[in-house]
């Protein structure tokens, strides 16, 4: 089968699509033919070696957590899934950017036909990260919350979950994404020199919470806007989090099939969507990462084997 691999830490050019043996499921595993697999900025950070102390790579390393696909083989001890089941899931083995992936049944849920393959294959990382971030700031109905990078992969999910919680949501995003935010009941604010004043004007009063999905000064801005540290969560700026004593809840706080099922149910009910920015074939994985590393995409970038 084809799979994305890299043999050493580095930039996009270390990524290669190579032939590897197709895995065989153990007694308590299933084999999934991947229909779609989302990519995430954190994978770039790992590949570059910036997280080597926390998450070291063993070379040659695969990559990818998100996936959706069809079960083609089932281990002898697996009773809750069968061959032919369409599933949404995640891998903790950095292995989903491939034609096939081994999966633990506890990391899978059934896919509804109401959820497209691209959305299903993109749900896990952004969905669970957004879920944890919104939970961290304990939103109450009527609260006002500001979200940076509000139209990005994670941000676009955060604003929807915050809106579902009954909050007044102000989303910081580039102007070309303001229409999408407005149609989802989010008050858009553009990046730039007048951003602080524009946020205050949009809030029209006290700002109760802030979620930072971009980094680069937003935690400091949240403090300046008078938001209490315990009501600020950043999923990216860990240095600022340490400096100001704010929260850093993200994917690891909600990385379960139970949360995945809850998010999928919201999608089935029409209460959550995963915007898809672009779909690339697996063979164009380098181009996909070039696009995501620009950090200006609206929604998710997806690989299709």
N, C-alpha and C positions, 0 to 999 in steps of 0.2 A: 504494500500500500504506500501511498504518498503521505509524507508528514513533514512539518516544518521543524528544522533542527538548527542549532548553532553550536560550534565547537569551542568557542571562547567568547569572553565578554567583549562587547564592542557596539558599533553603530549598526544601522540597518543592513549594511553590506555583509554582516556575518550570518544573516538569515539565509537558509537554503531549503528548498523543497527536495527531499531525497526519498529514495525507495528504502523501506524498512520492512521487516517481517510483520505480517498482520498478527496482532496479539490474539491469544486464546484465553477465554474467560475461565477463571478458577471456579470452584464449586459455588462460591457466594458472589459471583460477579456476572455481569452481562456484557455483551459486545454490542456497541451501537454504531450503525452506519451514520456518519455525521451528515446532516442536511444543511446546517448553518452553524457558524461559531463566531461569536463576537470577539472583537479585540479591544484592549483596554490600555490606557496610558501606563498603568503600573507594570505591564509586561515589558515596556520599553525600559523602565527604570531597572527592573531585574536583569534584563539582557545587557544593559550597560555596566552592570556590576555595582551600581550605587546602593543596592540593598544586600550585598554579598554577606555582610555580618549577620543579618536577620534571616535571609532566605538564600543561602548559597546554592549555586548550580552545580550539578554533576554533569560533566560533558561526555558525549554530546547531549545537549539538553533539548527537550521539546519545549513547547509553550502552549498557553491557553487554558482557561478554566471553563468558560461558557460553552454550551453546545445544546443542540436539539437534533434529534434524529430518530431512526427506526431500529429497534432491537433485532439483531440478526442471529444471535446465539445466546443461550441462557444456561448458566451453571446449574448443576444438578440439585443444589440446595436452595435455589431461588424459587419462591412460590407466588410472589405478588406481581411478577411481570412475566410476559411470554413473548415468544418470537412474533414479530410484526407489530408490537406495541409502539406507538409514537410517543416520544418522551422529551421532556425538558430536563436538563440536569447540569451538573458541574463535576469537574475533575480536580482533585487536589494533587495530581501528578504532573501538572504542566504538559498536557497531552491532547487537548481538544482541537488543536490546529492540525488536523489530519483527516484522512478519509474514514478511519474507524477509531473508536476510543473505548477502552475498558471503563466500566462504571460500577460503582457500588449501588445496589438497589436503594439504599438509604439516602442516596444523593439524587434520586430521580422522582419526577412526578409525571403523570399522564398529560399529554398535550391535547388541548381542545382545538377543534378545527377553526374556532373563531380567532385563534392566535396564529399569525403567519409564521412560516419557518424562520424568516429573518428576525422577527420580534422574539420568537421563542429562543433562538440561539443567542440572543443578546441580553436576556433578562437577568441572569444570575448576579453578575458582579455589580452592574449599575443599580439593579433593583434592591439587593440586600444592603448595599452601601447607603443608598438613599433612605431606605427603611430605618436603618440604625441611626443615621444622622437626624432624621425627624424625631425619632423616639428620644434621642439624647437631650433635645431641648424642651421636651415635655410641653408641646403646643396645646393650648386650650382654645376652644372656639372664641373667635373675636380677637385673638392675639394678632399683632403685626410682626411679620418675619421678613427679613431680607435674605435673598439667595444670590451669591455671585456665580458667574458662569451658568446662568439660569437656563440656557438653551443647550448646554452640552450634554454629553452622554448621561452623567449622573444628575446634573442640575435639572434637566428636563423631567426627570422622575421625581426629584425632591419637590419641585414646585407643585406638581400634581398631588403628591401625597399630603403636602402642607395644606393645599386648597381643600382636599377631602377632609382634613381635620377641622375645617371651619375657620382657618386663619385668613387674614388679609395678607396676600403675598406680593412682595415687590421683587421683581427679577432683574438683575443687572446682566445685560447682554448687548451684543452689537445690534445696530439698528435694523439690519436685515432680518433679525429674529423676533422683532417686536410684534409683528402681526401674529405669529404663532403663540406668543405669550398672551397677547390680548384675547385671542379666541379661546384660551383656556382659563380666562378669568384672572390672569396675572397682570399686575401693573408694571409695565416695562420701564426701565431706566437705562440710559446709554452709558457706556464707559466714557471717561474724559474728565477734564478739569472741573466741570460743574456737577460731577456725580454726587458728591456729598450733599450739596444743596438740593439737588433733584430728589434724592432719597428722602430727605426731610420733608420736602414739599409733598411727595407721594404719600408719605406716612401720615402727615397731618396731625401728628401727636407722638406719643411715646412709641418707641420701637422695642418690642418685647424680646426678640430673638434674632439670631443671625446664623446662617449656614454658609460656610466658605468652601466652594468647590474649585477654586482657582489658585489661591495662594497669593503671594506677592503683595502683601500689605492690607488685605481685607480684614484680617483679625484686628490689626491696629485701628482700622476704620470703624469696625464694630464697637470697639472700646470707646473711640472718640464720639460715636453716636449715642453713647450712654447705655449700651447693652451690658447687662451683668455677665461676668465671665462664665457662670454656670449655664447661661442661656446662649452660649456661642459654641458651635461645633465646626471644626475644620477637618476636612478629610485629606488634606495635603500639606499644610504648613505646620509641621511638627515643631520647628524651631520657635515660631510665634506662639504656639500652644503652650510650650514650656515657659516662655517669657511672661505670658499674660495669664496663665493658669486656666485655659479654656479646654473644652473637651475635644477628643479626636476619634470619636466613635465612627466606625465605618464597616466595611464588609465583614471583618472577622467577628463583629458583634451580632451578626444576623445571618451567618452563612449556614443555613439549614434548609432542608427540603420543606419544612413546615412554613417558613417565611416565603419560600419560592411559591408554594401552593397558594398562600394568601395573596401574593402579588398577581399570580395567574388568574385567580378568581376576580380580582379587580379588573383585569383586562377583559375577561369574559363578560363582565357586567357593564363594560363601556366606561369605567371610572379611571382607567389608566391606559396610556399608550406609550409605546417605545418608538420614538421617531427614528427612522432609518436614514442616515445621511448618504451612504453609498455601499454598494455590494461589490466585492472583488472576488474573482476566482482564487482558490488557494495558491495557484502558481504565481499570483501577483501580490504575495504577502508583503514584499518590500514596499510596493506602491501604497498599500493599505496603511502601513506604518508611517510612511512619509506624510500621508494625509492626516492621520490622527495626531502626529507630533507637531503639526501647525497650531493645534489647540484652538481651532476656530470652527469645528464642525458642529452642525446642529443635529444632535442625536448620535446614533451608533454607526460604526463602520463594521461590516460583517464579511467574513470569509465563507465562500461556498466551495466545497471540494468538487 
